[in-house]
Amino acid sequence: MSSQELSKSEKKIIKTIEKNHQFAIQFLEKVVNINSGTMNHEGVKEVGMVFKKQFEAIDFDTRWIDMPKEVNRAGHFFAENKGAKGKKIVLIGHLDTVFEKDSPFQEFSIDGDIAYGPGVNDMKGGNVVVLYALKALHENNLLNDSQIIVAFTGDEESTGKPLELSRKDLIDAAKRSDIALGFETSTGFNYATVARRGSSGWELEVSGKRAHSSGIFNKQIGAGAIFEGSRILNAFYNQVKGEEFLTFNPGVILGGTDIEFDKEQNEGEAFGKNNVVAQTLIVKGGLRFISEEQKERARSKMREIVKKNLPHTTAKITFNDSYPAMQPTDGNHKLLALLNGVSADLNQGEVLAYDPGKRGAADTSFVADYVDCLDGLGTMGTGAHTPKETMDLSTFEALTKRTALLIYRLINL
């Protein structure tokens, strides 16, 4: 197929996106230059209000959703076009970035086809793709009687807890929808995400018997906390490792006679001597998985290993959930096939499923149990989460066209 086979309405959409392209870049500059680090609640909401004005201009109903005080996050921006025609869609983005107010990286700039700026690619660029794709549809009167919910969260980079509160509105939107499209950063012009691994935290706490080191290994003193912790980690490596897409990483470890660990800052101090048997140890780590079943298998194996203590030691492991997995379902693959059709009609080439083992967690995962999902539809760039973050402007317009036609075809199925 070629672009000459696009329908009359689709050709109008393409022309409108081309007409608006420079305005899209200018709008991107505006929102990037507003600091919206996750903990800068005022800045996150300010970006939301800038988007609010734009979505109201295309006749979407908008609302800002404040989070309860205990969540300690700014809130979320939602916009909705109400209707019953075709597939009901939720479009997912996020307003926050990893760059807080004290970051030296604060301003948007352009050098040739490369834009620089905090969150330019992760993911204010993706948000702008959503906005200007919908603008093109609206300007051609093609959104009538369709249900489209735009959900831009304010805390994707550091999700507010409890999740039951911070992700309630997103999940409620999904329950009223058929499909979710996520606009996190693209992994390449010809890739999309049909699956993402979930993430979970774990914490290992080990206790031993404090004593003079000359007595270690005897019946009265035993092995000490550090040997027990080492046994457990080694067993994790040898007995739990191996399933496809399953990884687990001990990110920080402290052990000795006494330790102090700040869980909020992920830092601490340890005191010990080489002639004293260590009495305490702590390890904090992460677990990545492709399904709830895989997560529970890994946790069960880890718990069994932790129980088999060396003499005069005790250990316990606790887990905390973060992001669920987004599994590679048949529905997700059908969405990919539809995207492939759009890409072919635009002469943009084949779009392949990206390896879920190479993708991090994202908000789309929270709705994957309720709707068919496709993610990684946002802009292309490099250096996310670093002061060298970039966005490729040469693909910005093409990705907006692809998004607009995908939405158009979904709401006309």
LINSULJO-V48389 format. One record per residue. N is the residue number from 1. RES is the residue in three letters. SS is DSSP state (~ for helix, > for strand, _ for the rest). OMEGA is omega in whole degrees, -180 to 180 (NA if undefined). NEAR is the number of other C-alpha atoms within 8 Angstrom. Layout:
# LINSULJO-V48389
N & RES & SS & OMEGA & NEAR
N & RES & SS & OMEGA & NEAR
This chain:
# LINSULJO-V48389
1 & MET & _ & 179 & 6
2 & SER & _ & -179 & 9
3 & SER & ~ & 178 & 9
4 & GLN & ~ & -179 & 5
5 & GLU & ~ & 174 & 7
6 & LEU & _ & 178 & 9
7 & SER & _ & 179 & 6
8 & LYS & ~ & 179 & 6
9 & SER & ~ & -179 & 7
10 & GLU & ~ & 177 & 9
11 & LYS & ~ & 177 & 9
12 & LYS & ~ & 178 & 9
13 & ILE & ~ & -179 & 14
14 & ILE & ~ & -180 & 10
15 & LYS & ~ & -180 & 8
16 & THR & ~ & 178 & 10
17 & ILE & ~ & 178 & 14
18 & GLU & ~ & 180 & 8
19 & LYS & ~ & -175 & 7
20 & ASN & ~ & -169 & 9
21 & HIS & ~ & -179 & 9
22 & GLN & ~ & 176 & 7
23 & PHE & ~ & 178 & 7
24 & ALA & ~ & 179 & 10
25 & ILE & ~ & 178 & 8
26 & GLN & ~ & 178 & 8
27 & PHE & ~ & 176 & 9
28 & LEU & ~ & 178 & 12
29 & GLU & ~ & -178 & 10
30 & LYS & ~ & -176 & 8
31 & VAL & ~ & 177 & 10
32 & VAL & ~ & -178 & 15
33 & ASN & _ & 172 & 11
34 & ILE & _ & -180 & 9
35 & ASN & _ & 178 & 13
36 & SER & _ & 169 & 18
37 & GLY & > & -172 & 14
38 & THR & _ & -176 & 18
39 & MET & _ & 171 & 8
40 & ASN & _ & -172 & 12
41 & HIS & ~ & -180 & 11
42 & GLU & ~ & 180 & 8
43 & GLY & ~ & 178 & 11
44 & VAL & ~ & -179 & 16
45 & LYS & ~ & 179 & 13
46 & GLU & ~ & 176 & 9
47 & VAL & ~ & 177 & 12
48 & GLY & ~ & -180 & 13
49 & MET & ~ & 176 & 8
50 & VAL & ~ & 176 & 9
51 & PHE & ~ & -179 & 8
52 & LYS & ~ & -180 & 12
53 & LYS & ~ & -179 & 8
54 & GLN & ~ & -180 & 9
55 & PHE & ~ & 175 & 13
56 & GLU & ~ & 179 & 10
57 & ALA & ~ & 177 & 7
58 & ILE & _ & 169 & 9
59 & ASP & _ & 172 & 7
60 & PHE & _ & 169 & 10
61 & ASP & > & -175 & 9
62 & THR & > & 175 & 11
63 & ARG & > & 171 & 8
64 & TRP & > & -177 & 9
65 & ILE & > & 176 & 8
66 & ASP & > & 175 & 7
67 & MET & _ & 175 & 12
68 & PRO & _ & -175 & 7
69 & LYS & ~ & -176 & 6
70 & GLU & ~ & 178 & 5
71 & VAL & ~ & 177 & 11
72 & ASN & _ & 175 & 8
73 & ARG & _ & -172 & 12
74 & ALA & _ & -174 & 15
75 & GLY & > & -174 & 12
76 & HIS & > & 173 & 15
77 & PHE & > & 177 & 15
78 & PHE & > & 174 & 12
79 & ALA & > & -175 & 13
80 & GLU & > & 168 & 11
81 & ASN & > & -172 & 13
82 & LYS & _ & 178 & 8
83 & GLY & _ & -176 & 8
84 & ALA & _ & -175 & 8
85 & LYS & > & 174 & 10
86 & GLY & > & -180 & 9
87 & LYS & > & 175 & 13
88 & LYS & > & -169 & 14
89 & ILE & > & 168 & 12
90 & VAL & > & -178 & 14
91 & LEU & > & -168 & 13
92 & ILE & > & 173 & 14
93 & GLY & > & 173 & 15
94 & HIS & > & -175 & 13
95 & LEU & _ & -172 & 14
96 & ASP & _ & 176 & 14
97 & THR & > & 177 & 13
98 & VAL & _ & -174 & 9
99 & PHE & _ & -178 & 15
100 & GLU & _ & -174 & 12
101 & LYS & _ & -179 & 8
102 & ASP & _ & 178 & 5
103 & SER & _ & 176 & 7
104 & PRO & _ & -177 & 4
105 & PHE & _ & -171 & 8
106 & GLN & _ & -168 & 11
107 & GLU & _ & 176 & 9
108 & PHE & _ & 174 & 12
109 & SER & > & -180 & 8
110 & ILE & > & 173 & 8
111 & ASP & > & -177 & 6
112 & GLY & _ & 179 & 5
113 & ASP & _ & -178 & 8
114 & ILE & > & 174 & 11
115 & ALA & > & 178 & 14
116 & TYR & > & 175 & 13
117 & GLY & _ & -179 & 16
118 & PRO & _ & -179 & 15
119 & GLY & _ & -177 & 16
120 & VAL & ~ & 179 & 16
121 & ASN & ~ & -177 & 17
122 & ASP & ~ & -9 & 12
123 & MET & ~ & -180 & 17
124 & LYS & ~ & 175 & 14
125 & GLY & ~ & 178 & 14
126 & GLY & ~ & 177 & 16
127 & ASN & ~ & -179 & 13
128 & VAL & ~ & 174 & 11
129 & VAL & ~ & 178 & 14
130 & VAL & ~ & -177 & 12
131 & LEU & ~ & -174 & 10
132 & TYR & ~ & 170 & 12
133 & ALA & ~ & 179 & 13
134 & LEU & ~ & 175 & 9
135 & LYS & ~ & -179 & 9
136 & ALA & ~ & 178 & 13
137 & LEU & ~ & -180 & 13
138 & HIS & ~ & -177 & 10
139 & GLU & ~ & 177 & 9
140 & ASN & _ & 177 & 9
141 & ASN & _ & -176 & 7
142 & LEU & _ & 179 & 8
143 & LEU & _ & -175 & 8
144 & ASN & _ & 175 & 6
145 & ASP & _ & 175 & 9
146 & SER & > & 176 & 14
147 & GLN & > & 176 & 13
148 & ILE & > & 178 & 11
149 & ILE & > & 174 & 12
150 & VAL & > & -178 & 12
151 & ALA & > & 177 & 14
152 & PHE & > & -179 & 13
153 & THR & > & -178 & 13
154 & GLY & _ & -174 & 15
155 & ASP & _ & -179 & 15
156 & GLU & _ & -177 & 11
157 & GLU & _ & 175 & 8
158 & SER & _ & -168 & 6
159 & THR & _ & 179 & 8
160 & GLY & _ & 178 & 10
161 & LYS & _ & 2 & 9
162 & PRO & _ & -179 & 7
163 & LEU & ~ & 180 & 10
164 & GLU & ~ & 177 & 7
165 & LEU & ~ & -172 & 11
166 & SER & ~ & -180 & 12
167 & ARG & _ & -179 & 9
168 & LYS & ~ & -176 & 9
169 & ASP & ~ & 177 & 8
170 & LEU & ~ & 180 & 10
171 & ILE & ~ & 178 & 10
172 & ASP & ~ & 178 & 8
173 & ALA & ~ & 179 & 10
174 & ALA & ~ & -179 & 14
175 & LYS & ~ & 177 & 9
176 & ARG & _ & -173 & 7
177 & SER & _ & 176 & 12
178 & ASP & _ & -170 & 12
179 & ILE & > & 172 & 12
180 & ALA & > & 175 & 16
181 & LEU & > & -178 & 13
182 & GLY & > & -174 & 15
183 & PHE & _ & 167 & 17
184 & GLU & _ & -174 & 14
185 & THR & _ & 177 & 14
186 & SER & _ & 176 & 14
187 & THR & _ & -179 & 9
188 & GLY & _ & -175 & 7
189 & PHE & _ & -176 & 8
190 & ASN & _ & 174 & 8
191 & TYR & > & 170 & 12
192 & ALA & > & -173 & 16
193 & THR & > & 175 & 13
194 & VAL & _ & -180 & 17
195 & ALA & _ & 174 & 13
196 & ARG & > & 175 & 16
197 & ARG & _ & 173 & 18
198 & GLY & > & 180 & 15
199 & SER & > & 180 & 14
200 & SER & > & 174 & 12
201 & GLY & > & 174 & 12
202 & TRP & > & -179 & 12
203 & GLU & > & 179 & 11
204 & LEU & > & 177 & 11
205 & GLU & > & -175 & 11
206 & VAL & > & 176 & 16
207 & SER & > & 175 & 12
208 & GLY & _ & -179 & 15
209 & LYS & _ & -180 & 13
210 & ARG & _ & -178 & 11
211 & ALA & _ & 175 & 9
212 & HIS & > & -174 & 9
213 & SER & ~ & 179 & 9
214 & SER & ~ & -179 & 5
215 & GLY & ~ & -178 & 9
216 & ILE & _ & -179 & 12
217 & PHE & _ & 180 & 8
218 & ASN & _ & -172 & 7
219 & LYS & _ & -178 & 6
220 & GLN & _ & -172 & 6
221 & ILE & _ & 178 & 14
222 & GLY & _ & -167 & 14
223 & ALA & _ & -176 & 14
224 & GLY & _ & -172 & 17
225 & ALA & ~ & -175 & 18
226 & ILE & ~ & 175 & 14
227 & PHE & ~ & 179 & 8
228 & GLU & ~ & 177 & 13
229 & GLY & ~ & 179 & 10
230 & SER & ~ & 177 & 8
231 & ARG & ~ & -177 & 8
232 & ILE & ~ & -179 & 10
233 & LEU & ~ & 178 & 8
234 & ASN & ~ & 178 & 8
235 & ALA & ~ & 174 & 10
236 & PHE & ~ & -176 & 11
237 & TYR & ~ & -174 & 8
238 & ASN & ~ & -172 & 7
239 & GLN & ~ & -178 & 7
240 & VAL & ~ & -179 & 10
241 & LYS & _ & 171 & 10
242 & GLY & _ & 180 & 5
243 & GLU & _ & 177 & 5
244 & GLU & _ & 178 & 4
245 & PHE & _ & 179 & 10
246 & LEU & _ & 173 & 12
247 & THR & > & 175 & 8
248 & PHE & > & -172 & 9
249 & ASN & > & 170 & 7
250 & PRO & > & -172 & 9
251 & GLY & > & 180 & 8
252 & VAL & > & 179 & 8
253 & ILE & > & 175 & 9
254 & LEU & > & 178 & 11
255 & GLY & > & 178 & 16
256 & GLY & > & 178 & 16
257 & THR & _ & 177 & 14
258 & ASP & > & 175 & 10
259 & ILE & > & 171 & 13
260 & GLU & > & -177 & 7
261 & PHE & > & 178 & 8
262 & ASP & > & -175 & 8
263 & LYS & _ & 179 & 6
264 & GLU & _ & -177 & 4
265 & GLN & _ & -178 & 5
266 & ASN & _ & 178 & 8
267 & GLU & > & -179 & 7
268 & GLY & > & -179 & 9
269 & GLU & > & 177 & 8
270 & ALA & > & 175 & 11
271 & PHE & > & 176 & 9
272 & GLY & _ & 177 & 10
273 & LYS & _ & -177 & 7
274 & ASN & _ & 176 & 6
275 & ASN & _ & 178 & 7
276 & VAL & > & 177 & 11
277 & VAL & _ & -177 & 16
278 & ALA & _ & -178 & 15
279 & GLN & _ & -177 & 16
280 & THR & > & 179 & 15
281 & LEU & > & 176 & 16
282 & ILE & > & 175 & 11
283 & VAL & > & 173 & 12
284 & LYS & > & -177 & 12
285 & GLY & > & -180 & 12
286 & GLY & > & -179 & 12
287 & LEU & > & 179 & 13
288 & ARG & > & -171 & 13
289 & PHE & > & -177 & 14
290 & ILE & _ & 179 & 16
291 & SER & _ & 176 & 12
292 & GLU & ~ & 179 & 9
293 & GLU & ~ & 178 & 6
294 & GLN & ~ & 178 & 10
295 & LYS & ~ & -177 & 12
296 & GLU & ~ & 175 & 8
297 & ARG & ~ & -179 & 8
298 & ALA & ~ & -180 & 9
299 & ARG & ~ & -180 & 8
300 & SER & ~ & 178 & 8
301 & LYS & ~ & -179 & 10
302 & MET & ~ & 178 & 10
303 & ARG & ~ & -180 & 10
304 & GLU & ~ & 178 & 8
305 & ILE & ~ & -177 & 10
306 & VAL & ~ & -177 & 11
307 & LYS & ~ & -170 & 9
308 & LYS & _ & -169 & 6
309 & ASN & _ & 169 & 10
310 & LEU & _ & -177 & 9
311 & PRO & _ & 176 & 9
312 & HIS & _ & 173 & 12
313 & THR & _ & 172 & 15
314 & THR & > & 180 & 10
315 & ALA & > & 174 & 11
316 & LYS & > & 178 & 10
317 & ILE & > & 177 & 10
318 & THR & > & -178 & 7
319 & PHE & > & 173 & 8
320 & ASN & > & -179 & 7
321 & ASP & > & 175 & 8
322 & SER & > & 179 & 9
323 & TYR & > & 172 & 12
324 & PRO & _ & 178 & 12
325 & ALA & _ & 170 & 17
326 & MET & > & -173 & 16
327 & GLN & _ & -178 & 11
328 & PRO & _ & -174 & 8
329 & THR & _ & 176 & 9
330 & ASP & ~ & 179 & 6
331 & GLY & ~ & 178 & 8
332 & ASN & ~ & 180 & 12
333 & HIS & ~ & 176 & 10
334 & LYS & ~ & 175 & 8
335 & LEU & ~ & 178 & 11
336 & LEU & ~ & 179 & 14
337 & ALA & ~ & 178 & 8
338 & LEU & ~ & 176 & 9
339 & LEU & ~ & 178 & 11
340 & ASN & ~ & 177 & 11
341 & GLY & ~ & 177 & 8
342 & VAL & ~ & -178 & 11
343 & SER & ~ & 178 & 13
344 & ALA & ~ & -179 & 13
345 & ASP & ~ & 177 & 13
346 & LEU & _ & -177 & 9
347 & ASN & _ & -179 & 9
348 & GLN & _ & 176 & 7
349 & GLY & _ & -178 & 8
350 & GLU & _ & 176 & 8
351 & VAL & _ & -176 & 12
352 & LEU & > & 175 & 8
353 & ALA & > & -179 & 9
354 & TYR & _ & 180 & 11
355 & ASP & _ & -178 & 8
356 & PRO & ~ & 177 & 12
357 & GLY & ~ & -178 & 7
358 & LYS & ~ & -178 & 6
359 & ARG & _ & 174 & 8
360 & GLY & _ & 180 & 6
361 & ALA & _ & 179 & 11
362 & ALA & _ & -175 & 10
363 & ASP & ~ & 179 & 11
364 & THR & ~ & -179 & 13
365 & SER & ~ & -178 & 13
366 & PHE & ~ & -177 & 14
367 & VAL & ~ & -173 & 12
368 & ALA & _ & 178 & 12
369 & ASP & _ & -172 & 6
370 & TYR & _ & -174 & 8
371 & VAL & _ & 168 & 12
372 & ASP & > & -172 & 12
373 & CYS & > & 170 & 14
374 & LEU & > & -176 & 14
375 & ASP & > & -178 & 12
376 & GLY & _ & -177 & 13
377 & LEU & _ & -177 & 16
378 & GLY & _ & -174 & 16
379 & THR & _ & 178 & 18
380 & MET & _ & 178 & 14
381 & GLY & _ & -179 & 12
382 & THR & _ & 170 & 9
383 & GLY & _ & 179 & 9
384 & ALA & _ & 179 & 11
385 & HIS & _ & 176 & 9
386 & THR & _ & 178 & 6
387 & PRO & _ & 177 & 8
388 & LYS & _ & -178 & 9
389 & GLU & _ & -179 & 16
390 & THR & > & 171 & 14
391 & MET & > & -179 & 14
392 & ASP & > & -179 & 12
393 & LEU & ~ & -178 & 9
394 & SER & ~ & 179 & 7
395 & THR & ~ & -174 & 10
396 & PHE & ~ & -178 & 11
397 & GLU & ~ & -179 & 11
398 & ALA & ~ & 179 & 7
399 & LEU & ~ & 177 & 12
400 & THR & ~ & 177 & 13
401 & LYS & ~ & -179 & 12
402 & ARG & ~ & 180 & 12
403 & THR & ~ & -177 & 12
404 & ALA & ~ & -179 & 13
405 & LEU & ~ & 176 & 11
406 & LEU & ~ & 178 & 11
407 & ILE & ~ & -179 & 8
408 & TYR & ~ & -178 & 10
409 & ARG & ~ & 179 & 8
410 & LEU & ~ & -178 & 9
411 & ILE & _ & 176 & 11
412 & ASN & _ & 176 & 8
413 & LEU & _ & NA & 6
